[in-house]
Structure formats: structure tokens, C-alpha cells
Amino acid sequence: MVLIRALTYHVPPSKEMNVEDALKQLMADSEKFRKLENFSKVEIWTKRAVFPKLIFKTEELPKVSTRIEDVLVDTGIDYAVIPLGKQDPTEVADLLAASLSGTSKIFYNLKAGDLDEDPSGFDLVPMAKLIKRIYEKAGPEACTRFAIAYGGPPETPYFPASMSVRRGISACLRYAGSLHDKLLSSNDSSLDEMLLSIFYPVAQDMRLASLDQGFEFIGIDASLSPWMEESAARIIELLSKASFGGPGTLNSIHKLNVSISNLSKHFSTTGFNEVMLPLAEDNRLKELGSLGSLSAMDLVSMISVSVAGLDMVILPSSVEDRELAELFRDAMVLAFRKGKPIGIRVILADASPYEWVNLGRFPKAPVIPLAKASSGN
């Protein structure tokens, strides 16, 4: 079964866009945005709004966040993301933690650097301290609504590493289960053909619906993203004919990304358009994590073959600031080398590796170590 994972309205930027101007634009377009549901032959799972970089005083962030959340409720939109741009993490840590604690529908991203900036020289300890502050003040669930952006953030319906650069509509699909079923069936379709059969009808419907309501159709982010039993890791195992992480894993991710990229020949795409491996959203990854077969560094290494970032990874809250900073740096260095933006979303929990923890609106997931223990020779 295919769902529209997120139907997303992009708030148009302006030179000096303040919060109220952005909200007026959102409210003015909300009825047209709502009408898009009537055109969709596919169930819409969530409706979202992406803001551009807004002009407001940093100390106003908690107030701005609650104001935006109130408007989301009024307009029937489920979630929104506020891109914070480049700021000193030490200056926003307490304000961001308070904003996350005081809302449930607002996501945020903070930019660590641009793709042309070599992250080997970044001081990322303040970013590590920021993650710890969010955990201490707002808890593990709040960590799921914050991402570090390196490069971009891109124009995508996937949260939290997103930013609006123009008015329009984008979407992404929940399709891992459908692709898995197609791979198991005994037809001779290629991977390209399978993906096109999933995406093309939805892309055409959304494009026509957007134009009918006076929106630009920005495109579909065709990233393969899991949701619990609808596992991306199991698809990779089907293609590699091996357990996830074994020989053939990276090649299978590469094959998927080539086929995902080829979709842009047939309809407008936007965003990451890569395999996504959010640990806490993929039951196979959770299983492997709980068994000690997966570490954070294992997932970082897959960025080299175009995994869209380090996502929904749960680490012990006892992790040292320096270790966390170096984990971020390793992820960014791989993104720097391949020239593509990534998002980093790490969750901290008061637990040891392989223990299962509650994440609020997400089902339980296991804590994993930074790296697998050395066998020591």
C-alpha cells in the first residue's frame, strides 16, 4: 500500500520576511492547500508546512514557535519546520530546548556549514552540547524534532532538514512496503519500472492538482524511507541476498539510488532522493541494533553511497561531547566528499546500548553504541 507520507506547502520567502507575514501567507493559501486532498487518489498521511528563514530575534523563538503551532491547528496542518540558519549553538541551546518542550508540531534545523566548507575544521563540540541540552531540558522525543543540517537545507517535504525557497507544493511517499512486495513477486520488471509504476500516477495527480489551485508543483522527494514494518533495510537485504551490513549492502544502496535518481526523467523531483535509514523508524534496523549488529558508525559509513544522513539514531546520554562531535564530523566529511547535503538527527536516552527506550510518539527503539567493540588482537 502506498501513502503520501507528507503533502507539503512551502511558504514563499521575501527579503525581510517576518513571522506574521509568513503566517498571513500560510493562512491565505490554507484553503487551497486543503483542497489538494480532494484530488488525491492516494491517502495523505500528514500535511506539512516548510518555512523560509524568518526574521525574528533569537530570544523570541519560544513565542514564535507557539504562535506558529496555533496557526497550524487553525489551518489543519500537522507539522511545520523552522530553519534557523547558521547560529551559535551556545546562544540558542536553552531557547531551542524550551521551544521544543513547549510545542509538539514544530521541527527545527540548525545549519553547521555549507557544502563548500570543509567540516574537518569545524568546532562541533557546541553542537554536541546543544543536543545534550535538548535531551536534558525536553527529553528524547524532542530530539526527534531537531536536525543538524550540513549543506542546504534542501527543498524537501522530509523533516527536519528542510527549508522553503519558493511558494509551492511538494510531496513524498510511504512506499517501502509496496516496493518490497513488487520485488518478491515473480515478474520481470526492472527496479526502474517498479519505482516508476509506484510514483508516476501520484506525481501526475499532485502536479495537476497543484496547478489547478494556483501552486507551483515543486516536485516529489522520491527517497526510500521506511516506517516500521515497511522496512528499507529488508529491501536492501532482498537486493543483496545477504543480511543488512554484510557484503553487497553498499552496492544495493547504490542500485536503489540510481533507480531513484532516474525518476527525475519522468517527473519533477526535489530534495534528497536517496535511501534513508532512520533507525527508530525501521523495524529491521531496530532488530539489528538490539542484537549488536549495528553501530552509529556503521550507519555513517553508508553516507558514502548516498544515504541521506545519520537519522533517528539513539545513543546513550553518557556519550562524551567530543565523541558526539566527531561522529557529526565523520558524517559531514562524507557529505562534503560526495557534494550532497545531509541531515543529522541523534536522540539521547538514559540507557545503555541494546536497551529499548520509549520515544513518545514513536514506538520503542534500541539504543546503539557509537562503534562496535574492537575484538582486540
PALODO-459006 format. One record per residue (C-alpha): residue number from 1; residue in one letter; chain; x, y, z. Coordinates in pm, 1 decimal, always signed. Each point is the difference from the previous one (the first is absolute). Layout:
@nr NUM&rest A&kette A&x X&y Y&z Z;
...
***
This chain:
@nr 1&rest M&kette A&x +0.0&y +0.0&z +0.0;
@nr 2&rest V&kette A&x +132.9&y +341.8&z -98.4;
@nr 3&rest L&kette A&x -75.6&y +311.7&z +204.7;
@nr 4&rest I&kette A&x +92.7&y +362.7&z -47.2;
@nr 5&rest R&kette A&x +228.7&y +22.7&z +299.8;
@nr 6&rest A&kette A&x -2.5&y +379.1&z -4.9;
@nr 7&rest L&kette A&x -186.0&y +250.3&z -215.6;
@nr 8&rest T&kette A&x +190.2&y +320.1&z +59.4;
@nr 9&rest Y&kette A&x -63.5&y +370.3&z -50.6;
@nr 10&rest H&kette A&x +309.8&y +216.1&z -45.4;
@nr 11&rest V&kette A&x -44.0&y +350.3&z +138.7;
@nr 12&rest P&kette A&x +149.5&y +249.0&z -248.1;
@nr 13&rest P&kette A&x +297.1&y +202.4&z +125.6;
@nr 14&rest S&kette A&x +38.6&y +373.7&z -29.5;
@nr 15&rest K&kette A&x +294.6&y +229.2&z +62.8;
@nr 16&rest E&kette A&x -100.3&y +98.1&z +352.8;
@nr 17&rest M&kette A&x -261.3&y -263.1&z +85.9;
@nr 18&rest N&kette A&x -113.8&y +22.7&z +359.7;
@nr 19&rest V&kette A&x -206.2&y -263.1&z +176.2;
@nr 20&rest E&kette A&x -338.3&y +169.6&z -40.8;
@nr 21&rest D&kette A&x +54.8&y +54.8&z -373.4;
@nr 22&rest A&kette A&x +79.3&y -369.5&z -40.4;
@nr 23&rest L&kette A&x -305.4&y -103.6&z +200.1;
@nr 24&rest K&kette A&x -226.0&y +230.5&z -201.8;
@nr 25&rest Q&kette A&x +124.4&y -169.1&z -316.1;
@nr 26&rest L&kette A&x -54.3&y -344.9&z +152.0;
@nr 27&rest M&kette A&x -353.4&y +85.7&z +110.7;
@nr 28&rest A&kette A&x -81.0&y +158.2&z -337.0;
@nr 29&rest D&kette A&x +100.0&y -319.9&z -180.7;
@nr 30&rest S&kette A&x -134.6&y -246.7&z +257.5;
@nr 31&rest E&kette A&x -339.8&y -55.9&z -164.2;
@nr 32&rest K&kette A&x +159.0&y -68.7&z -339.5;
@nr 33&rest F&kette A&x +248.6&y -232.0&z +168.9;
@nr 34&rest R&kette A&x -285.4&y -184.0&z +170.5;
@nr 35&rest K&kette A&x -175.0&y -51.3&z -334.7;
@nr 36&rest L&kette A&x +296.4&y -198.4&z -131.0;
@nr 37&rest E&kette A&x -123.0&y -293.5&z +208.2;
@nr 38&rest N&kette A&x -309.5&y -24.7&z -218.4;
@nr 39&rest F&kette A&x +214.5&y -63.3&z -307.0;
@nr 40&rest S&kette A&x +212.4&y -273.9&z +150.4;
@nr 41&rest K&kette A&x -86.9&y -362.0&z -75.4;
@nr 42&rest V&kette A&x +255.3&y -99.9&z +264.3;
@nr 43&rest E&kette A&x -48.9&y +42.0&z +374.3;
@nr 44&rest I&kette A&x +188.2&y +296.6&z +146.7;
@nr 45&rest W&kette A&x +173.2&y -95.1&z +324.6;
@nr 46&rest T&kette A&x +117.9&y +346.8&z +111.0;
@nr 47&rest K&kette A&x -27.5&y +360.4&z -116.5;
@nr 48&rest R&kette A&x +296.9&y +226.8&z +61.6;
@nr 49&rest A&kette A&x +129.8&y +353.0&z -44.7;
@nr 50&rest V&kette A&x +359.8&y +102.3&z -64.9;
@nr 51&rest F&kette A&x +105.2&y +353.0&z +88.8;
@nr 52&rest P&kette A&x +281.1&y +205.3&z -151.3;
@nr 53&rest K&kette A&x +257.6&y +160.3&z +225.9;
@nr 54&rest L&kette A&x -209.3&y +239.1&z +207.3;
@nr 55&rest I&kette A&x +104.2&y +332.1&z +149.2;
@nr 56&rest F&kette A&x -46.0&y +13.4&z +377.3;
@nr 57&rest K&kette A&x +209.3&y +52.5&z +311.5;
@nr 58&rest T&kette A&x +152.6&y -323.8&z +125.4;
@nr 59&rest E&kette A&x -145.1&y +50.3&z +347.2;
@nr 60&rest E&kette A&x -347.7&y -2.7&z -155.0;
@nr 61&rest L&kette A&x +32.2&y -360.0&z -123.5;
@nr 62&rest P&kette A&x -229.1&y -159.5&z +263.7;
@nr 63&rest K&kette A&x -267.8&y +264.1&z -62.4;
@nr 64&rest V&kette A&x +35.0&y -33.9&z -378.2;
@nr 65&rest S&kette A&x -26.9&y -377.1&z +28.3;
@nr 66&rest T&kette A&x -324.9&y +2.8&z +197.4;
@nr 67&rest R&kette A&x -145.2&y +262.9&z -234.1;
@nr 68&rest I&kette A&x +74.9&y -217.2&z -303.7;
@nr 69&rest E&kette A&x -139.1&y -309.6&z +171.5;
@nr 70&rest D&kette A&x -326.3&y +182.5&z +72.9;
@nr 71&rest V&kette A&x -34.5&y +84.2&z -370.5;
@nr 72&rest L&kette A&x +70.7&y -361.6&z -95.6;
@nr 73&rest V&kette A&x -292.2&y -110.7&z +214.4;
@nr 74&rest D&kette A&x -226.1&y +261.7&z -160.9;
@nr 75&rest T&kette A&x +100.4&y -98.8&z -354.6;
@nr 76&rest G&kette A&x -7.7&y -378.4&z +45.0;
@nr 77&rest I&kette A&x +371.7&y -45.1&z -63.7;
@nr 78&rest D&kette A&x +173.3&y -270.0&z +201.9;
@nr 79&rest Y&kette A&x +361.6&y +117.6&z +15.2;
@nr 80&rest A&kette A&x +228.3&y +288.0&z -96.3;
@nr 81&rest V&kette A&x +374.4&y +52.4&z -9.4;
@nr 82&rest I&kette A&x +183.7&y +320.1&z +91.3;
@nr 83&rest P&kette A&x +350.3&y +21.6&z -151.5;
@nr 84&rest L&kette A&x +223.3&y +197.5&z +235.1;
@nr 85&rest G&kette A&x +292.1&y +46.7&z -238.5;
@nr 86&rest K&kette A&x +353.2&y +35.4&z +132.6;
@nr 87&rest Q&kette A&x +2.7&y +102.5&z +364.4;
@nr 88&rest D&kette A&x +224.9&y -54.1&z +299.3;
@nr 89&rest P&kette A&x -134.0&y -318.3&z +166.0;
@nr 90&rest T&kette A&x +91.3&y +132.3&z +344.1;
@nr 91&rest E&kette A&x -226.3&y +301.8&z -51.5;
@nr 92&rest V&kette A&x -306.1&y -197.9&z -110.7;
@nr 93&rest A&kette A&x +32.7&y -314.2&z +215.0;
@nr 94&rest D&kette A&x -232.1&y +98.9&z +285.3;
@nr 95&rest L&kette A&x -244.8&y +179.8&z -229.4;
@nr 96&rest L&kette A&x -19.3&y -295.2&z -236.7;
@nr 97&rest A&kette A&x -49.3&y -245.3&z +286.0;
@nr 98&rest A&kette A&x -279.4&y +218.4&z +139.7;
@nr 99&rest S&kette A&x -162.1&y +28.5&z -343.4;
@nr 100&rest L&kette A&x +5.9&y -376.4&z -50.8;
@nr 101&rest S&kette A&x -136.1&y -57.4&z +348.2;
@nr 102&rest G&kette A&x -282.8&y +248.2&z -56.0;
@nr 103&rest T&kette A&x -117.9&y -137.9&z -335.8;
@nr 104&rest S&kette A&x -80.2&y -335.4&z -159.7;
@nr 105&rest K&kette A&x -44.8&y +91.4&z -368.2;
@nr 106&rest I&kette A&x +309.1&y +212.9&z -66.3;
@nr 107&rest F&kette A&x +330.2&y -130.4&z -138.6;
@nr 108&rest Y&kette A&x +328.5&y +192.9&z -25.7;
@nr 109&rest N&kette A&x +334.3&y -19.1&z -174.1;
@nr 110&rest L&kette A&x +325.3&y +181.2&z +67.8;
@nr 111&rest K&kette A&x +259.7&y +30.4&z -272.5;
@nr 112&rest A&kette A&x +355.8&y -110.8&z +74.1;
@nr 113&rest G&kette A&x +146.6&y +114.5&z -329.8;
@nr 114&rest D&kette A&x -26.4&y +14.0&z -377.6;
@nr 115&rest L&kette A&x +108.9&y -278.4&z -232.1;
@nr 116&rest D&kette A&x +303.5&y +199.3&z -113.3;
@nr 117&rest E&kette A&x +122.9&y +26.0&z +360.4;
@nr 118&rest D&kette A&x +230.9&y -282.3&z +106.7;
@nr 119&rest P&kette A&x -143.2&y -129.8&z +331.3;
@nr 120&rest S&kette A&x +337.7&y -131.5&z +114.8;
@nr 121&rest G&kette A&x +61.1&y +344.2&z +150.1;
@nr 122&rest F&kette A&x -342.0&y +49.3&z +163.1;
@nr 123&rest D&kette A&x -31.8&y +28.3&z +377.1;
@nr 124&rest L&kette A&x -291.4&y -239.5&z +48.0;
@nr 125&rest V&kette A&x +19.9&y -40.2&z +377.3;
@nr 126&rest P&kette A&x -256.2&y +282.7&z +47.4;
@nr 127&rest M&kette A&x -235.3&y -190.0&z -232.2;
@nr 128&rest A&kette A&x +47.3&y -313.5&z +211.4;
@nr 129&rest K&kette A&x -72.4&y +201.3&z +313.9;
@nr 130&rest L&kette A&x -314.4&y +134.2&z -167.7;
@nr 131&rest I&kette A&x -132.3&y -353.7&z -57.2;
@nr 132&rest K&kette A&x +69.2&y -80.2&z +364.4;
@nr 133&rest R&kette A&x -179.8&y +315.3&z +111.1;
@nr 134&rest I&kette A&x -307.1&y -93.4&z -202.8;
@nr 135&rest Y&kette A&x +1.0&y -346.3&z +157.4;
@nr 136&rest E&kette A&x +47.3&y +133.4&z +354.1;
@nr 137&rest K&kette A&x -265.7&y +271.1&z -22.6;
@nr 138&rest A&kette A&x -256.8&y -152.8&z -236.6;
@nr 139&rest G&kette A&x +65.5&y -375.5&z -14.2;
@nr 140&rest P&kette A&x +66.4&y -259.1&z -272.0;
@nr 141&rest E&kette A&x -316.9&y +73.6&z -200.3;
@nr 142&rest A&kette A&x +110.4&y +361.4&z -47.3;
@nr 143&rest C&kette A&x +323.6&y -125.1&z -157.7;
@nr 144&rest T&kette A&x -209.0&y -156.6&z -279.7;
@nr 145&rest R&kette A&x -114.2&y +349.1&z -104.7;
@nr 146&rest F&kette A&x +343.5&y +154.8&z -42.8;
@nr 147&rest A&kette A&x +263.9&y -52.9&z -268.0;
@nr 148&rest I&kette A&x +345.5&y +131.1&z -69.7;
@nr 149&rest A&kette A&x +18.2&y +98.3&z -367.2;
@nr 150&rest Y&kette A&x +324.4&y -12.3&z -193.1;
@nr 151&rest G&kette A&x -49.5&y +153.5&z -341.5;
@nr 152&rest G&kette A&x -340.5&y +124.9&z -110.9;
@nr 153&rest P&kette A&x -231.8&y -58.4&z +174.7;
@nr 154&rest P&kette A&x -165.2&y -132.4&z -315.4;
@nr 155&rest E&kette A&x -349.1&y +75.2&z -123.5;
@nr 156&rest T&kette A&x -167.8&y -319.2&z +122.2;
@nr 157&rest P&kette A&x -316.5&y -124.9&z +171.1;
@nr 158&rest Y&kette A&x +220.6&y -209.1&z +229.7;
@nr 159&rest F&kette A&x +53.3&y +150.1&z +345.2;
@nr 160&rest P&kette A&x +188.3&y +140.7&z +181.6;
@nr 161&rest A&kette A&x +277.8&y +87.7&z -250.4;
@nr 162&rest S&kette A&x -207.1&y +213.1&z -238.0;
@nr 163&rest M&kette A&x -42.6&y +363.7&z -100.5;
@nr 164&rest S&kette A&x -238.0&y +179.9&z -235.8;
@nr 165&rest V&kette A&x +143.4&y +205.9&z -285.1;
@nr 166&rest R&kette A&x -321.0&y +54.0&z -202.6;
@nr 167&rest R&kette A&x -376.6&y -31.4&z +23.2;
@nr 168&rest G&kette A&x -128.9&y -337.6&z -105.0;
@nr 169&rest I&kette A&x -86.7&y -359.3&z +80.7;
@nr 170&rest S&kette A&x +218.7&y -304.2&z +51.5;
@nr 171&rest A&kette A&x -69.3&y -354.5&z +112.5;
@nr 172&rest C&kette A&x +165.2&y -324.0&z +101.8;
@nr 173&rest L&kette A&x -136.2&y -353.6&z +14.0;
@nr 174&rest R&kette A&x -10.2&y -290.1&z +243.0;
@nr 175&rest Y&kette A&x +75.0&y -273.6&z -248.8;
@nr 176&rest A&kette A&x +252.6&y -241.5&z +152.4;
@nr 177&rest G&kette A&x -265.7&y -267.1&z +60.1;
@nr 178&rest S&kette A&x -127.8&y +21.5&z -356.7;
@nr 179&rest L&kette A&x +351.4&y -18.0&z -147.1;
@nr 180&rest H&kette A&x +81.0&y -298.6&z +222.4;
@nr 181&rest D&kette A&x -308.9&y -183.3&z -130.7;
@nr 182&rest K&kette A&x +89.9&y +78.0&z -360.8;
@nr 183&rest L&kette A&x +352.0&y -134.9&z +51.5;
@nr 184&rest L&kette A&x -142.2&y -322.8&z +142.9;
@nr 185&rest S&kette A&x -240.4&y -50.0&z -289.3;
@nr 186&rest S&kette A&x +112.3&y -212.5&z -291.3;
@nr 187&rest N&kette A&x -22.7&y +255.8&z -279.5;
@nr 188&rest D&kette A&x +281.8&y +117.2&z -221.3;
@nr 189&rest S&kette A&x -29.8&y +371.6&z +74.2;
@nr 190&rest S&kette A&x +319.8&y +191.5&z +60.6;
@nr 191&rest L&kette A&x +53.2&y +205.7&z +314.0;
@nr 192&rest D&kette A&x -44.4&y +315.0&z -210.0;
@nr 193&rest E&kette A&x -335.4&y -127.1&z -129.4;
@nr 194&rest M&kette A&x -120.6&y -94.5&z +348.4;
@nr 195&rest L&kette A&x +79.1&y +342.7&z +140.1;
@nr 196&rest L&kette A&x -155.5&y +179.1&z -295.7;
@nr 197&rest S&kette A&x -322.7&y -199.6&z +37.9;
@nr 198&rest I&kette A&x -19.2&y +110.4&z +364.4;
@nr 199&rest F&kette A&x +83.8&y +366.5&z -49.3;
@nr 200&rest Y&kette A&x -124.6&y +112.7&z -339.1;
@nr 201&rest P&kette A&x -378.5&y -5.0&z +66.8;
@nr 202&rest V&kette A&x +41.1&y +188.6&z +328.9;
@nr 203&rest A&kette A&x +240.4&y +253.3&z -151.2;
@nr 204&rest Q&kette A&x -240.9&y +73.5&z -285.0;
@nr 205&rest D&kette A&x -299.3&y +37.2&z +234.0;
@nr 206&rest M&kette A&x +190.0&y +234.7&z +231.0;
@nr 207&rest R&kette A&x +138.4&y +207.3&z -286.4;
@nr 208&rest L&kette A&x -344.2&y +54.1&z -153.8;
@nr 209&rest A&kette A&x -161.8&y +64.8&z +338.4;
@nr 210&rest S&kette A&x +267.6&y +254.9&z +92.4;
@nr 211&rest L&kette A&x -37.1&y +185.3&z -329.1;
@nr 212&rest D&kette A&x -379.8&y -2.4&z +37.1;
@nr 213&rest Q&kette A&x +33.4&y +178.4&z +335.0;
@nr 214&rest G&kette A&x +256.3&y +249.2&z -128.2;
@nr 215&rest F&kette A&x +307.8&y -159.3&z +157.7;
@nr 216&rest E&kette A&x +328.4&y -88.6&z -160.3;
@nr 217&rest F&kette A&x +60.4&y -373.7&z +30.3;
@nr 218&rest I&kette A&x +352.4&y -3.3&z +142.0;
@nr 219&rest G&kette A&x +25.7&y -376.3&z -27.9;
@nr 220&rest I&kette A&x +19.6&y -333.3&z +177.4;
@nr 221&rest D&kette A&x +282.5&y -101.7&z +229.3;
@nr 222&rest A&kette A&x +22.7&y -363.1&z -110.0;
@nr 223&rest S&kette A&x +224.4&y -107.9&z +287.8;
@nr 224&rest L&kette A&x -56.9&y -354.5&z +124.0;
@nr 225&rest S&kette A&x -98.3&y +54.7&z +362.0;
@nr 226&rest P&kette A&x -132.7&y -272.4&z +231.4;
@nr 227&rest W&kette A&x -279.4&y -10.9&z +252.5;
@nr 228&rest M&kette A&x +31.6&y -285.8&z +248.0;
@nr 229&rest E&kette A&x -96.5&y -325.8&z -179.9;
@nr 230&rest E&kette A&x +30.3&y +183.1&z -332.7;
@nr 231&rest S&kette A&x +374.9&y -42.8&z +19.5;
@nr 232&rest A&kette A&x +265.6&y +149.2&z -226.1;
@nr 233&rest A&kette A&x +258.6&y -235.2&z +150.7;
@nr 234&rest R&kette A&x -198.8&y -306.7&z -110.0;
@nr 235&rest I&kette A&x -12.3&y +132.8&z -356.1;
@nr 236&rest I&kette A&x +378.2&y +36.7&z +6.6;
@nr 237&rest E&kette A&x +26.4&y -358.1&z +129.6;
@nr 238&rest L&kette A&x -222.1&y -125.9&z -283.5;
@nr 239&rest L&kette A&x +222.7&y +167.4&z -257.0;
@nr 240&rest S&kette A&x +329.6&y -105.8&z +158.5;
@nr 241&rest K&kette A&x -119.3&y -351.0&z +97.7;
@nr 242&rest A&kette A&x +184.0&y +52.3&z +329.1;
@nr 243&rest S&kette A&x -63.8&y +135.6&z +347.0;
@nr 244&rest F&kette A&x +3.2&y +379.4&z +22.1;
@nr 245&rest G&kette A&x +355.6&y +120.3&z +53.8;
@nr 246&rest G&kette A&x +150.8&y -304.2&z -168.7;
@nr 247&rest P&kette A&x +170.7&y -18.9&z -340.3;
@nr 248&rest G&kette A&x -217.6&y +152.9&z -269.2;
@nr 249&rest T&kette A&x -172.9&y +251.6&z +228.0;
@nr 250&rest L&kette A&x +172.3&y +307.9&z -139.5;
@nr 251&rest N&kette A&x -46.1&y -115.3&z -358.7;
@nr 252&rest S&kette A&x -372.4&y -55.0&z +61.1;
@nr 253&rest I&kette A&x -34.6&y +349.8&z +144.9;
@nr 254&rest H&kette A&x +182.1&y +131.9&z -306.3;
@nr 255&rest K&kette A&x -236.0&y -187.8&z -234.8;
@nr 256&rest L&kette A&x -303.9&y +139.5&z +178.6;
@nr 257&rest N&kette A&x +136.5&y +352.2&z -20.4;
@nr 258&rest V&kette A&x +71.0&y -29.4&z -372.0;
@nr 259&rest S&kette A&x -358.7&y -110.5&z -63.2;
@nr 260&rest I&kette A&x -138.6&y +272.0&z +228.6;
@nr 261&rest S&kette A&x +209.0&y +258.0&z -186.4;
@nr 262&rest N&kette A&x -135.4&y -124.3&z -333.4;
@nr 263&rest L&kette A&x -351.7&y +98.2&z +105.8;
@nr 264&rest S&kette A&x +92.3&y +363.6&z -66.0;
@nr 265&rest K&kette A&x -17.4&y -82.4&z -373.8;
@nr 266&rest H&kette A&x -376.1&y -51.7&z +34.8;
@nr 267&rest F&kette A&x -121.7&y +261.6&z +250.0;
@nr 268&rest S&kette A&x +125.4&y +286.3&z +217.1;
@nr 269&rest T&kette A&x +203.2&y -106.8&z +300.6;
@nr 270&rest T&kette A&x +130.1&y +203.2&z +291.7;
@nr 271&rest G&kette A&x +196.0&y -54.9&z +319.2;
@nr 272&rest F&kette A&x +225.7&y -293.3&z +89.0;
@nr 273&rest N&kette A&x -120.0&y -281.0&z -233.4;
@nr 274&rest E&kette A&x +211.9&y -259.5&z +176.6;
@nr 275&rest V&kette A&x -36.6&y -302.2&z +224.4;
@nr 276&rest M&kette A&x -83.6&y +105.6&z +355.7;
@nr 277&rest L&kette A&x +84.3&y -218.3&z +299.1;
@nr 278&rest P&kette A&x -162.4&y +153.2&z +310.4;
@nr 279&rest L&kette A&x +71.8&y -266.8&z +258.4;
@nr 280&rest A&kette A&x -299.7&y +66.1&z +227.2;
@nr 281&rest E&kette A&x -241.2&y -14.8&z -297.3;
@nr 282&rest D&kette A&x +112.8&y -332.4&z -150.3;
@nr 283&rest N&kette A&x -81.5&y -323.8&z +184.8;
@nr 284&rest R&kette A&x +279.8&y -194.9&z -167.4;
@nr 285&rest L&kette A&x +256.2&y +263.9&z +94.0;
@nr 286&rest K&kette A&x -136.9&y -1.2&z +354.9;
@nr 287&rest E&kette A&x +34.3&y -378.2&z +14.4;
@nr 288&rest L&kette A&x +359.8&y +15.6&z -119.5;
@nr 289&rest G&kette A&x +77.0&y +282.6&z +240.2;
@nr 290&rest S&kette A&x -135.7&y -192.3&z +297.5;
@nr 291&rest L&kette A&x +211.1&y -304.4&z -93.3;
@nr 292&rest G&kette A&x +323.9&y +198.8&z -12.4;
@nr 293&rest S&kette A&x +30.4&y -30.7&z -377.8;
@nr 294&rest L&kette A&x -20.0&y +373.5&z -68.0;
@nr 295&rest S&kette A&x +182.5&y +304.4&z +133.7;
@nr 296&rest A&kette A&x -27.5&y +370.7&z -71.5;
@nr 297&rest M&kette A&x +325.9&y -15.4&z -195.0;
@nr 298&rest D&kette A&x -141.2&y -279.5&z -218.0;
@nr 299&rest L&kette A&x -283.8&y +231.5&z -100.9;
@nr 300&rest V&kette A&x +237.9&y +293.1&z -52.7;
@nr 301&rest S&kette A&x +208.8&y -210.7&z -239.3;
@nr 302&rest M&kette A&x -304.1&y -46.4&z -225.3;
@nr 303&rest I&kette A&x -12.8&y +373.7&z -71.1;
@nr 304&rest S&kette A&x +285.9&y -72.9&z -241.4;
@nr 305&rest V&kette A&x -245.7&y -171.7&z -236.8;
@nr 306&rest S&kette A&x -268.3&y +264.5&z +37.3;
@nr 307&rest V&kette A&x -191.9&y -67.3&z +314.0;
@nr 308&rest A&kette A&x -162.2&y +334.1&z +77.5;
@nr 309&rest G&kette A&x +150.9&y +38.6&z +346.4;
@nr 310&rest L&kette A&x +28.6&y -137.6&z +351.4;
@nr 311&rest D&kette A&x -361.2&y -19.2&z +109.7;
@nr 312&rest M&kette A&x -203.6&y -99.7&z +306.3;
@nr 313&rest V&kette A&x +299.9&y -167.0&z +161.8;
@nr 314&rest I&kette A&x -29.6&y -48.0&z +377.2;
@nr 315&rest L&kette A&x +319.9&y +28.6&z +201.9;
@nr 316&rest P&kette A&x +68.2&y -19.0&z +374.7;
@nr 317&rest S&kette A&x -26.1&y +340.1&z +167.7;
@nr 318&rest S&kette A&x +336.2&y -78.6&z +162.1;
@nr 319&rest V&kette A&x +176.8&y +44.6&z -335.7;
@nr 320&rest E&kette A&x +280.9&y +254.4&z +26.2;
@nr 321&rest D&kette A&x -38.3&y +336.7&z -172.4;
@nr 322&rest R&kette A&x +319.2&y -53.4&z -198.0;
@nr 323&rest E&kette A&x -110.1&y -343.3&z -123.9;
@nr 324&rest L&kette A&x -336.6&y +135.3&z -109.7;
@nr 325&rest A&kette A&x +169.4&y +291.1&z -176.8;
@nr 326&rest E&kette A&x +232.4&y -237.1&z -187.8;
@nr 327&rest L&kette A&x -295.5&y -217.7&z -102.6;
@nr 328&rest F&kette A&x -160.1&y +310.2&z -152.2;
@nr 329&rest R&kette A&x +327.3&y +90.9&z -170.7;
@nr 330&rest D&kette A&x +40.4&y -344.2&z -156.6;
@nr 331&rest A&kette A&x -351.7&y +24.0&z -144.8;
@nr 332&rest M&kette A&x +67.1&y +349.9&z -134.0;
@nr 333&rest V&kette A&x +336.4&y -94.3&z -152.2;
@nr 334&rest L&kette A&x -167.6&y -272.0&z -207.0;
@nr 335&rest A&kette A&x -267.3&y +246.2&z -112.4;
@nr 336&rest F&kette A&x +272.7&y +252.9&z -84.8;
@nr 337&rest R&kette A&x +181.5&y -258.3&z -211.4;
@nr 338&rest K&kette A&x -311.0&y -101.7&z -194.1;
@nr 339&rest G&kette A&x -129.5&y +358.5&z -27.6;
@nr 340&rest K&kette A&x -351.6&y -62.3&z +132.3;
@nr 341&rest P&kette A&x -177.2&y +149.0&z +303.4;
@nr 342&rest I&kette A&x -91.7&y -217.2&z +297.1;
@nr 343&rest G&kette A&x -204.6&y +20.3&z +314.9;
@nr 344&rest I&kette A&x +116.8&y -136.6&z +334.5;
@nr 345&rest R&kette A&x -262.0&y -96.3&z +258.0;
@nr 346&rest V&kette A&x +133.5&y -163.1&z +315.3;
@nr 347&rest I&kette A&x -209.5&y -91.9&z +302.9;
@nr 348&rest L&kette A&x +147.4&y -37.5&z +347.8;
@nr 349&rest A&kette A&x -145.7&y -230.0&z +264.8;
@nr 350&rest D&kette A&x +87.1&y -97.5&z +356.3;
@nr 351&rest A&kette A&x +74.9&y -360.5&z -91.4;
@nr 352&rest S&kette A&x +280.9&y -229.6&z -106.2;
@nr 353&rest P&kette A&x +55.3&y -140.5&z -348.6;
@nr 354&rest Y&kette A&x -254.5&y -266.1&z -103.0;
@nr 355&rest E&kette A&x -259.8&y +115.5&z +254.8;
@nr 356&rest W&kette A&x -339.2&y +101.4&z -140.3;
@nr 357&rest V&kette A&x -136.3&y +346.0&z +82.1;
@nr 358&rest N&kette A&x -324.3&y +191.9&z -48.7;
@nr 359&rest L&kette A&x +2.0&y +287.9&z -249.0;
@nr 360&rest G&kette A&x -340.8&y +156.2&z +59.6;
@nr 361&rest R&kette A&x -189.0&y -2.5&z -329.8;
@nr 362&rest F&kette A&x +230.2&y -269.7&z -140.4;
@nr 363&rest P&kette A&x -1.9&y -368.0&z +103.7;
@nr 364&rest K&kette A&x +282.8&y -127.1&z +218.7;
@nr 365&rest A&kette A&x +345.0&y -18.4&z -155.0;
@nr 366&rest P&kette A&x +342.6&y -124.9&z +112.0;
@nr 367&rest V&kette A&x +296.9&y +205.5&z +106.9;
@nr 368&rest I&kette A&x +307.6&y -82.7&z -209.4;
@nr 369&rest P&kette A&x +370.7&y +62.1&z +63.0;
@nr 370&rest L&kette A&x +209.7&y +255.7&z -183.6;
@nr 371&rest A&kette A&x +214.9&y -280.5&z -137.2;
@nr 372&rest K&kette A&x +25.6&y -375.1&z +34.6;
@nr 373&rest A&kette A&x +242.6&y -120.0&z +264.3;
@nr 374&rest S&kette A&x +339.4&y -97.9&z -136.7;
@nr 375&rest S&kette A&x +83.3&y -370.4&z +19.3;
@nr 376&rest G&kette A&x +354.2&y +98.7&z +99.8;
@nr 377&rest N&kette A&x +287.6&y -205.0&z -139.7;
***
